[in-house]
Amino acid sequence: MVLVERPLPEPSRGEVRVRVRASAVNRADLLQRMGSYPAPADAPADIPGLEIAGEVEALGPGCELLAVGDRVFGLVGGGGYAEAVVSHERALAKIPAGMSFEDAAAVPEAFVTAHDAIITQAGLRSGETLLVSAAGSGVGTAAIQLAHALGAFVEGTARTPDKLERCKPLGLDLGVVPEGASFADRMKPPHVILELVGGNYLADDLRCVQTLGRIVLVGLLAGRKAELDLGLALSKRVRIFATVLRARPLEQKIAAMRAFEAQVVPLLARGLVKPIVDRVFPLADAARAHEHMASNQGFGKIVLAV
């Protein structure tokens, strides 16, 4: 990755241009860099970055929600590592007062993904149990906090006991380090599973999930394939589904952001949930930030100060 000059993007109808102050690194950025996860057609093909925090500096025709100078954060299809990016104004939300740009950049991908997956789609309710794989990841730490704030019992898996200990103040009630991909016998049977690892973790998900449970697949760190007991899935009447934000139509992205703004931003403003920042790198050190993510040693989000 190298720094290059590009023309300043101009907002179209309903769009704003944001002066990016911070972005964050996601697994998708590493995959895109390696050529295995191309950007959507409406996003820059060779500028990574799925989330931004910054200030509105220009308005396109027809903008009604935001004004120049507003501090905003949100998801973008790509280009988040740039100094400026355009976005539909309804795909952005205002940053809570007092939150730094670096903290704000650690919010959108983690919290919008977690909220959309476990609450909007899986319908997690107070009193239910949620199991989060990769509990120490950005999405994992967000899901733990959201479920705890909702009143759910939260359990999770992670590679090391240290990561699980760091999750406990966020609301983790039970943590397990898997032996290989095995953890089912040590979990309280969950109603909802947020699967961020994939691979053969799915087999243990089926073993431990409750009857009528919901398994939502978000990540594939352990691989794209798994051997599943479909008879068990039938007997438990389990719903297994997958979700991704980046490839959705704009209208669906806007809907996810509006739900996030209504239900999660107030929790952030009150300090009931918070972004977990592992490290902040300057943009010029984006390659080192990618190396750090690939090492799997981080806890929470890796942020780039643009």
Secondary structure, DSSP 4 states (H G I P E B T S, - for coil): ------PPP---TTEEEEEEEEEEE-HHHHHHHTTSSPPPTTS-SS---SEEEEEEEEE-TT--S--TT-EEEEE-SS-TTSSEEEEEGGGEEEPPTT--HHHHHTSIIIIIHHHIIIIIIT---TT-EEEESSTTSHHHHHHHHHHHHHT-EEEEE-SSHHHHHHHGGGT--EEE--BTTB-GGGSPPPSEEEESS-TTHHHHHHHHSPTT-EEEE---TT-S-----HHHHHHHT-EEEE--STTS-HHHHHHHHHHHHHHTHHHHHTTSS---EEEEEEGGGHHHHHHHHHTT---SEEEEE-
